[in-house]
Amino acid sequence: MQYRTLGRTGVQVSSLALGAMNFGRIGRTTQDEATALVDAALEAGINLIDTADMYSAGESEEMVGKAIVGRRDDIVLATKAGMPMGDEPNHRGSSRRWLVTELDNSLRRLGVDHVDLYQIHRWDPATSDEETLSALTDLQRAGKIRYFGSSTFPAYRVVQAQWAAREHRLSRYVTEQPSYSILQRGIERDVLPVTEEYGLGVLVWSPLASGWLSGAIREGRAITTSRSAMMPERFDVTIPSNRARLDAVERLAEVADEAGLTMIQLALGFVTAHPAVTSALIGPRTLDHLRTQLAAADTVLSADVLDAIDAIVAPGTDLAAHEKHDTPPALLDPSLRRR
């Protein structure tokens, strides 16, 4: 396992991190299974575990908390807040009112007195940067969080938050957690240059592109992944963007075969090769899934392989741009771009 410095914090984290989104109802994972995944990940050298309050409505945090009992100090523990936690309109977002309350809820579910990294799950357009950063700074000074970061922020919002912290003399975001894979490379245009400029650590999610790069999806083979059952429209190959992904997967499979790699090694080796990326989040549901992903821990892609990938999916290109999670609101809501 390789280790890298998380931004400018001095904290060393593994190049692969355990994402716990599948713990609980989302991944139909029991506590015993979750604990076994944590055990195996730690044994392999992973030291960063990432979860969120809204994963299975708090169940993921509870499972992570039970799985790490007795070894908390050896783990860089990260969670997130901001997504809706029920129908109450104030049980979401990044206001001081909600963050102070929800962090205490997360600490209770995790069974700890602090988290190492507290992340704002999505940019909240209803809340000012000063409001959010001042709340996070106070929580940091209270010892409840060590650092804080953003997740899936548009590049311009990452910049705005950095300037707001400077202007108001507040602590700043030290990490960003964007979606990144061979098939979704848009963040290479704007987000990654910004994180490099400001020295942010980058923890990328969905490096296997929701299973497209797992090796399970190939031409002429029925798509039966768990993610395809939840979101069939994202895997319907009669849709042009999905057809483009499948065509790219077939060409990438040839590159992987020629290099003596699995598709998972190719996919994870690609995202961790970028100098701006600190760690790639893997989200296994089973020990078999974890073992196949851990096989990529020391994968280093040659320049020839990286060039071959560029020839299939050009740098900065998203093959499914409509699935991006950091699109500015005005591009999605016509009322925001018309007088």
C-alpha positions in Angstrom: 0.0 0.0 0.0 1.2 3.5 -0.9 0.8 6.4 1.5 0.4 10.1 0.5 0.1 13.3 2.4 -3.5 14.6 2.7 -3.1 18.1 1.2 -0.9 20.2 3.4 -2.1 18.6 6.7 0.9 16.3 7.2 -1.5 13.4 7.7 -0.5 10.3 5.8 -3.3 8.3 4.2 -3.4 5.2 2.0 -3.8 5.6 -1.8 -6.9 3.4 -1.6 -9.5 4.3 1.0 -12.5 2.3 2.3 -15.8 3.9 1.4 -18.6 2.7 3.5 -21.6 3.7 1.4 -22.6 0.1 1.0 -22.7 -0.6 4.7 -26.3 -1.2 5.7 -29.4 -1.2 3.7 -27.9 0.4 0.5 -25.6 -2.6 0.0 -27.6 -5.1 2.0 -24.6 -5.5 4.3 -24.8 -6.9 7.8 -22.7 -5.8 10.7 -20.6 -8.9 10.6 -19.9 -8.4 6.9 -19.1 -4.7 7.4 -16.7 -5.6 10.3 -15.0 -8.2 8.1 -14.5 -5.6 5.3 -12.9 -3.2 7.8 -10.7 -5.9 9.2 -9.4 -6.9 5.8 -9.0 -3.3 4.6 -6.9 -2.4 7.7 -4.8 -5.6 7.4 -4.0 -4.6 3.8 -2.8 -1.2 4.9 -5.8 1.0 4.3 -6.0 3.6 7.0 -8.7 6.0 5.8 -12.4 5.1 6.2 -15.0 7.4 4.7 -18.8 7.4 5.4 -21.6 9.9 5.6 -24.6 10.6 7.8 -27.1 9.9 5.0 -25.8 6.5 3.9 -28.6 4.1 4.9 -30.0 6.9 7.1 -27.1 6.7 9.6 -26.8 2.9 9.6 -23.4 3.1 7.8 -21.9 5.3 10.5 -23.3 3.0 13.2 -21.7 0.0 11.5 -18.3 1.8 11.0 -18.4 2.8 14.7 -18.9 -0.8 15.8 -16.2 -2.1 13.4 -13.5 0.2 14.6 -13.9 -0.2 18.4 -10.5 -0.6 20.0 -8.5 0.8 17.0 -9.8 4.3 16.5 -6.4 5.9 16.9 -5.0 4.0 13.9 -7.7 5.2 11.5 -8.2 8.5 9.7 -12.0 8.7 10.1 -14.0 10.8 7.7 -17.7 11.5 7.4 -20.0 13.9 5.6 -23.1 16.0 6.2 -25.4 18.2 4.2 -27.7 15.8 2.3 -31.3 15.5 3.5 -31.8 13.5 6.7 -35.6 13.3 6.5 -38.4 15.5 5.4 -37.8 18.4 7.9 -36.5 21.3 5.7 -33.8 22.3 8.2 -32.4 18.7 8.6 -30.1 19.3 5.6 -27.7 21.8 4.1 -24.7 23.5 5.6 -26.1 26.1 8.1 -24.6 26.4 11.5 -27.9 25.2 13.0 -27.8 21.9 11.2 -24.0 21.2 11.2 -23.7 21.7 14.9 -26.6 19.3 15.5 -25.7 16.8 12.9 -22.1 16.4 13.9 -23.2 15.4 17.4 -25.5 12.9 15.8 -22.7 11.5 13.7 -20.3 11.3 16.7 -23.0 9.4 18.6 -23.6 6.9 15.7 -19.9 6.4 15.3 -19.2 6.1 19.0 -16.3 8.5 18.9 -15.6 12.0 20.4 -14.2 13.4 17.1 -13.8 12.8 13.4 -10.6 13.5 11.5 -12.2 14.9 8.4 -15.7 16.4 8.3 -17.0 17.1 4.7 -19.8 19.1 3.3 -21.5 16.5 1.1 -22.7 19.0 -1.6 -22.4 22.8 -2.0 -25.5 24.4 -0.4 -26.5 27.5 -2.5 -28.8 28.7 0.3 -26.0 29.1 2.8 -23.1 31.6 2.6 -19.5 30.4 2.8 -19.0 32.5 5.9 -21.8 30.8 7.7 -20.6 27.3 6.9 -16.9 28.0 7.5 -17.4 29.8 10.8 -19.5 26.9 12.1 -16.8 24.4 11.0 -14.0 26.5 12.4 -15.8 26.6 15.8 -16.4 22.8 15.7 -12.7 22.4 14.9 -11.6 24.6 17.8 -14.0 22.6 20.1 -12.0 19.5 19.2 -14.9 17.7 17.5 -13.3 17.7 14.1 -9.6 17.8 13.1 -10.0 19.1 9.6 -12.9 19.8 7.2 -13.4 19.5 3.5 -15.9 19.8 0.6 -17.4 17.1 -1.6 -18.4 17.4 -5.2 -18.1 21.2 -5.3 -17.8 23.0 -8.6 -14.4 24.4 -9.1 -15.5 28.0 -8.7 -17.1 27.2 -5.4 -13.9 25.6 -4.2 -12.2 28.9 -5.1 -14.9 31.1 -3.4 -14.6 29.1 -0.2 -10.9 29.5 -0.1 -11.2 33.3 -0.5 -14.0 33.5 2.1 -11.8 31.7 4.6 -9.0 34.2 4.0 -11.3 37.2 4.0 -13.0 36.3 7.3 -9.9 34.7 8.9 -11.5 31.3 9.3 -10.1 27.8 8.8 -10.4 26.5 5.3 -11.4 23.4 3.5 -8.3 21.2 3.2 -9.8 18.5 0.9 -12.2 18.0 -2.0 -14.0 14.8 -2.8 -15.0 14.7 -6.5 -16.2 11.9 -8.8 -13.4 10.8 -11.1 -12.9 7.8 -13.4 -11.6 7.0 -16.9 -15.1 7.5 -18.2 -15.7 10.8 -16.3 -12.7 13.0 -16.6 -14.3 16.4 -16.6 -12.7 17.4 -13.3 -9.3 17.4 -15.1 -10.4 20.7 -16.8 -11.1 22.7 -13.7 -11.5 21.0 -10.3 -8.1 19.3 -10.2 -6.1 22.4 -11.3 -7.8 24.4 -8.5 -7.1 21.8 -5.9 -3.5 21.8 -6.9 -3.3 25.6 -6.8 -4.7 25.6 -3.2 -2.9 22.5 -2.0 -6.1 20.5 -1.2 -6.1 16.8 -0.7 -8.3 15.0 -3.2 -10.3 11.8 -2.3 -12.0 10.6 -5.5 -15.2 8.6 -5.5 -16.7 6.2 -8.1 -13.3 5.4 -9.7 -14.9 2.3 -11.2 -17.7 4.4 -12.7 -20.6 2.7 -10.9 -19.3 -0.7 -12.1 -18.7 0.1 -15.7 -15.0 -0.4 -15.1 -15.3 -3.4 -12.8 -14.9 -6.0 -15.6 -18.5 -7.2 -15.1 -19.9 -5.1 -18.0 -18.9 -6.2 -21.5 -20.4 -6.3 -24.9 -23.0 -9.1 -25.4 -23.2 -9.8 -21.7 -26.4 -9.0 -19.7 -25.8 -6.2 -17.2 -26.8 -7.5 -13.8 -24.8 -5.4 -11.4 -26.4 -4.2 -8.2 -26.1 -0.6 -9.4 -27.8 -1.3 -12.7 -30.8 -2.7 -10.7 -31.0 0.6 -8.8 -30.5 2.9 -11.8 -31.4 1.0 -14.9 -31.4 4.2 -17.1 -27.7 4.6 -16.5 -27.0 1.2 -18.0 -29.4 1.1 -20.9 -27.1 0.7 -23.9 -29.7 2.0 -26.3 -29.0 5.4 -24.8 -26.2 7.1 -26.7 -24.1 8.1 -23.7 -24.3 4.5 -22.3 -23.4 3.1 -25.7 -20.4 5.4 -25.8 -19.4 4.0 -22.4 -19.7 0.4 -23.5 -17.7 1.1 -26.6 -15.0 2.7 -24.5 -15.0 -0.2 -22.0 -14.4 -2.7 -24.8 -11.4 -0.7 -26.0 -10.1 -0.3 -22.5 -10.4 -4.0 -21.9 -8.0 -4.6 -24.8 -5.5 -2.1 -23.2 -5.8 -3.9 -19.9 -5.3 -7.3 -21.4 -2.2 -6.2 -23.3 -0.7 -4.7 -20.1 -1.5 -7.8 -18.1 -3.9 -6.0 -15.9 -7.5 -6.4 -14.7 -10.0 -3.7 -15.6 -10.1 -2.8 -11.9 -6.3 -2.4 -11.8 -6.5 -0.2 -14.9 -9.2 1.9 -13.5 -7.7 2.5 -10.0 -4.2 2.8 -11.4 -5.5 5.5 -13.7 -7.1 7.8 -11.1 -4.2 7.4 -8.5 -1.7 8.3 -11.2 -2.9 11.9 -11.4 -0.6 14.0 -9.2 -3.5 15.9 -7.8 -5.2 12.8 -6.4 -4.4 11.7 -2.9 -6.6 8.6 -2.5 -9.3 6.6 -4.4 -12.4 5.5 -2.5 -13.4 1.9 -3.0 -16.8 0.8 -1.9 -16.9 -3.0 -1.8 -20.0 -4.9 -0.7 -18.2 -8.3 -0.2 -14.8 -9.5 0.7 -14.3 -10.8 -2.8 -15.0 -7.3 -4.2 -12.5 -5.9 -1.7 -9.8 -8.4 -2.6 -10.1 -7.7 -6.3 -9.8 -4.0 -5.6 -6.9 -4.3 -3.2 -5.0 -6.0 -6.0 -4.7 -2.5 -7.5 -3.0 -1.0 -4.4 0.5 -1.0 -6.0 -0.5 -0.7 -9.6 1.6 1.8 -11.5 0.5 2.4 -15.1 3.2 3.0 -17.7 3.2 6.1 -19.9 2.2 3.9 -22.9 -0.9 2.6 -21.0 -1.8 6.1 -19.9 -1.4 7.4 -23.5 -3.6 4.5 -24.7 -6.3 5.5 -22.2 -6.1 9.1 -23.4 -6.7 8.0 -27.0 -9.9 6.2 -25.9 -11.3 8.9 -23.6 -9.7 12.3 -24.1 -8.5 14.2 -21.1 -11.1 16.4 -19.5 -14.0 14.5 -21.2 -17.1 13.2 -19.5 -18.8 10.4 -21.5 -22.0 11.0 -19.4 -22.0 14.7 -18.8 -25.6 14.7 -17.6 -24.6 12.5 -14.6 -22.2 15.0 -13.2 -22.9 16.0 -9.6 -21.2 19.4 -9.6 -23.1 21.1 -12.4 -23.9 24.8 -11.6 -27.6 25.1 -10.7 -28.3 27.5 -13.5 -27.5 24.8 -16.1 -30.2 22.6 -14.6 -32.9 25.2 -13.7 -34.0 27.5 -16.6 -35.4 30.1 -14.1 -31.8 30.7 -12.8 -30.5 31.8 -16.2 -33.4 33.9 -17.4 -34.6 37.3 -16.3 
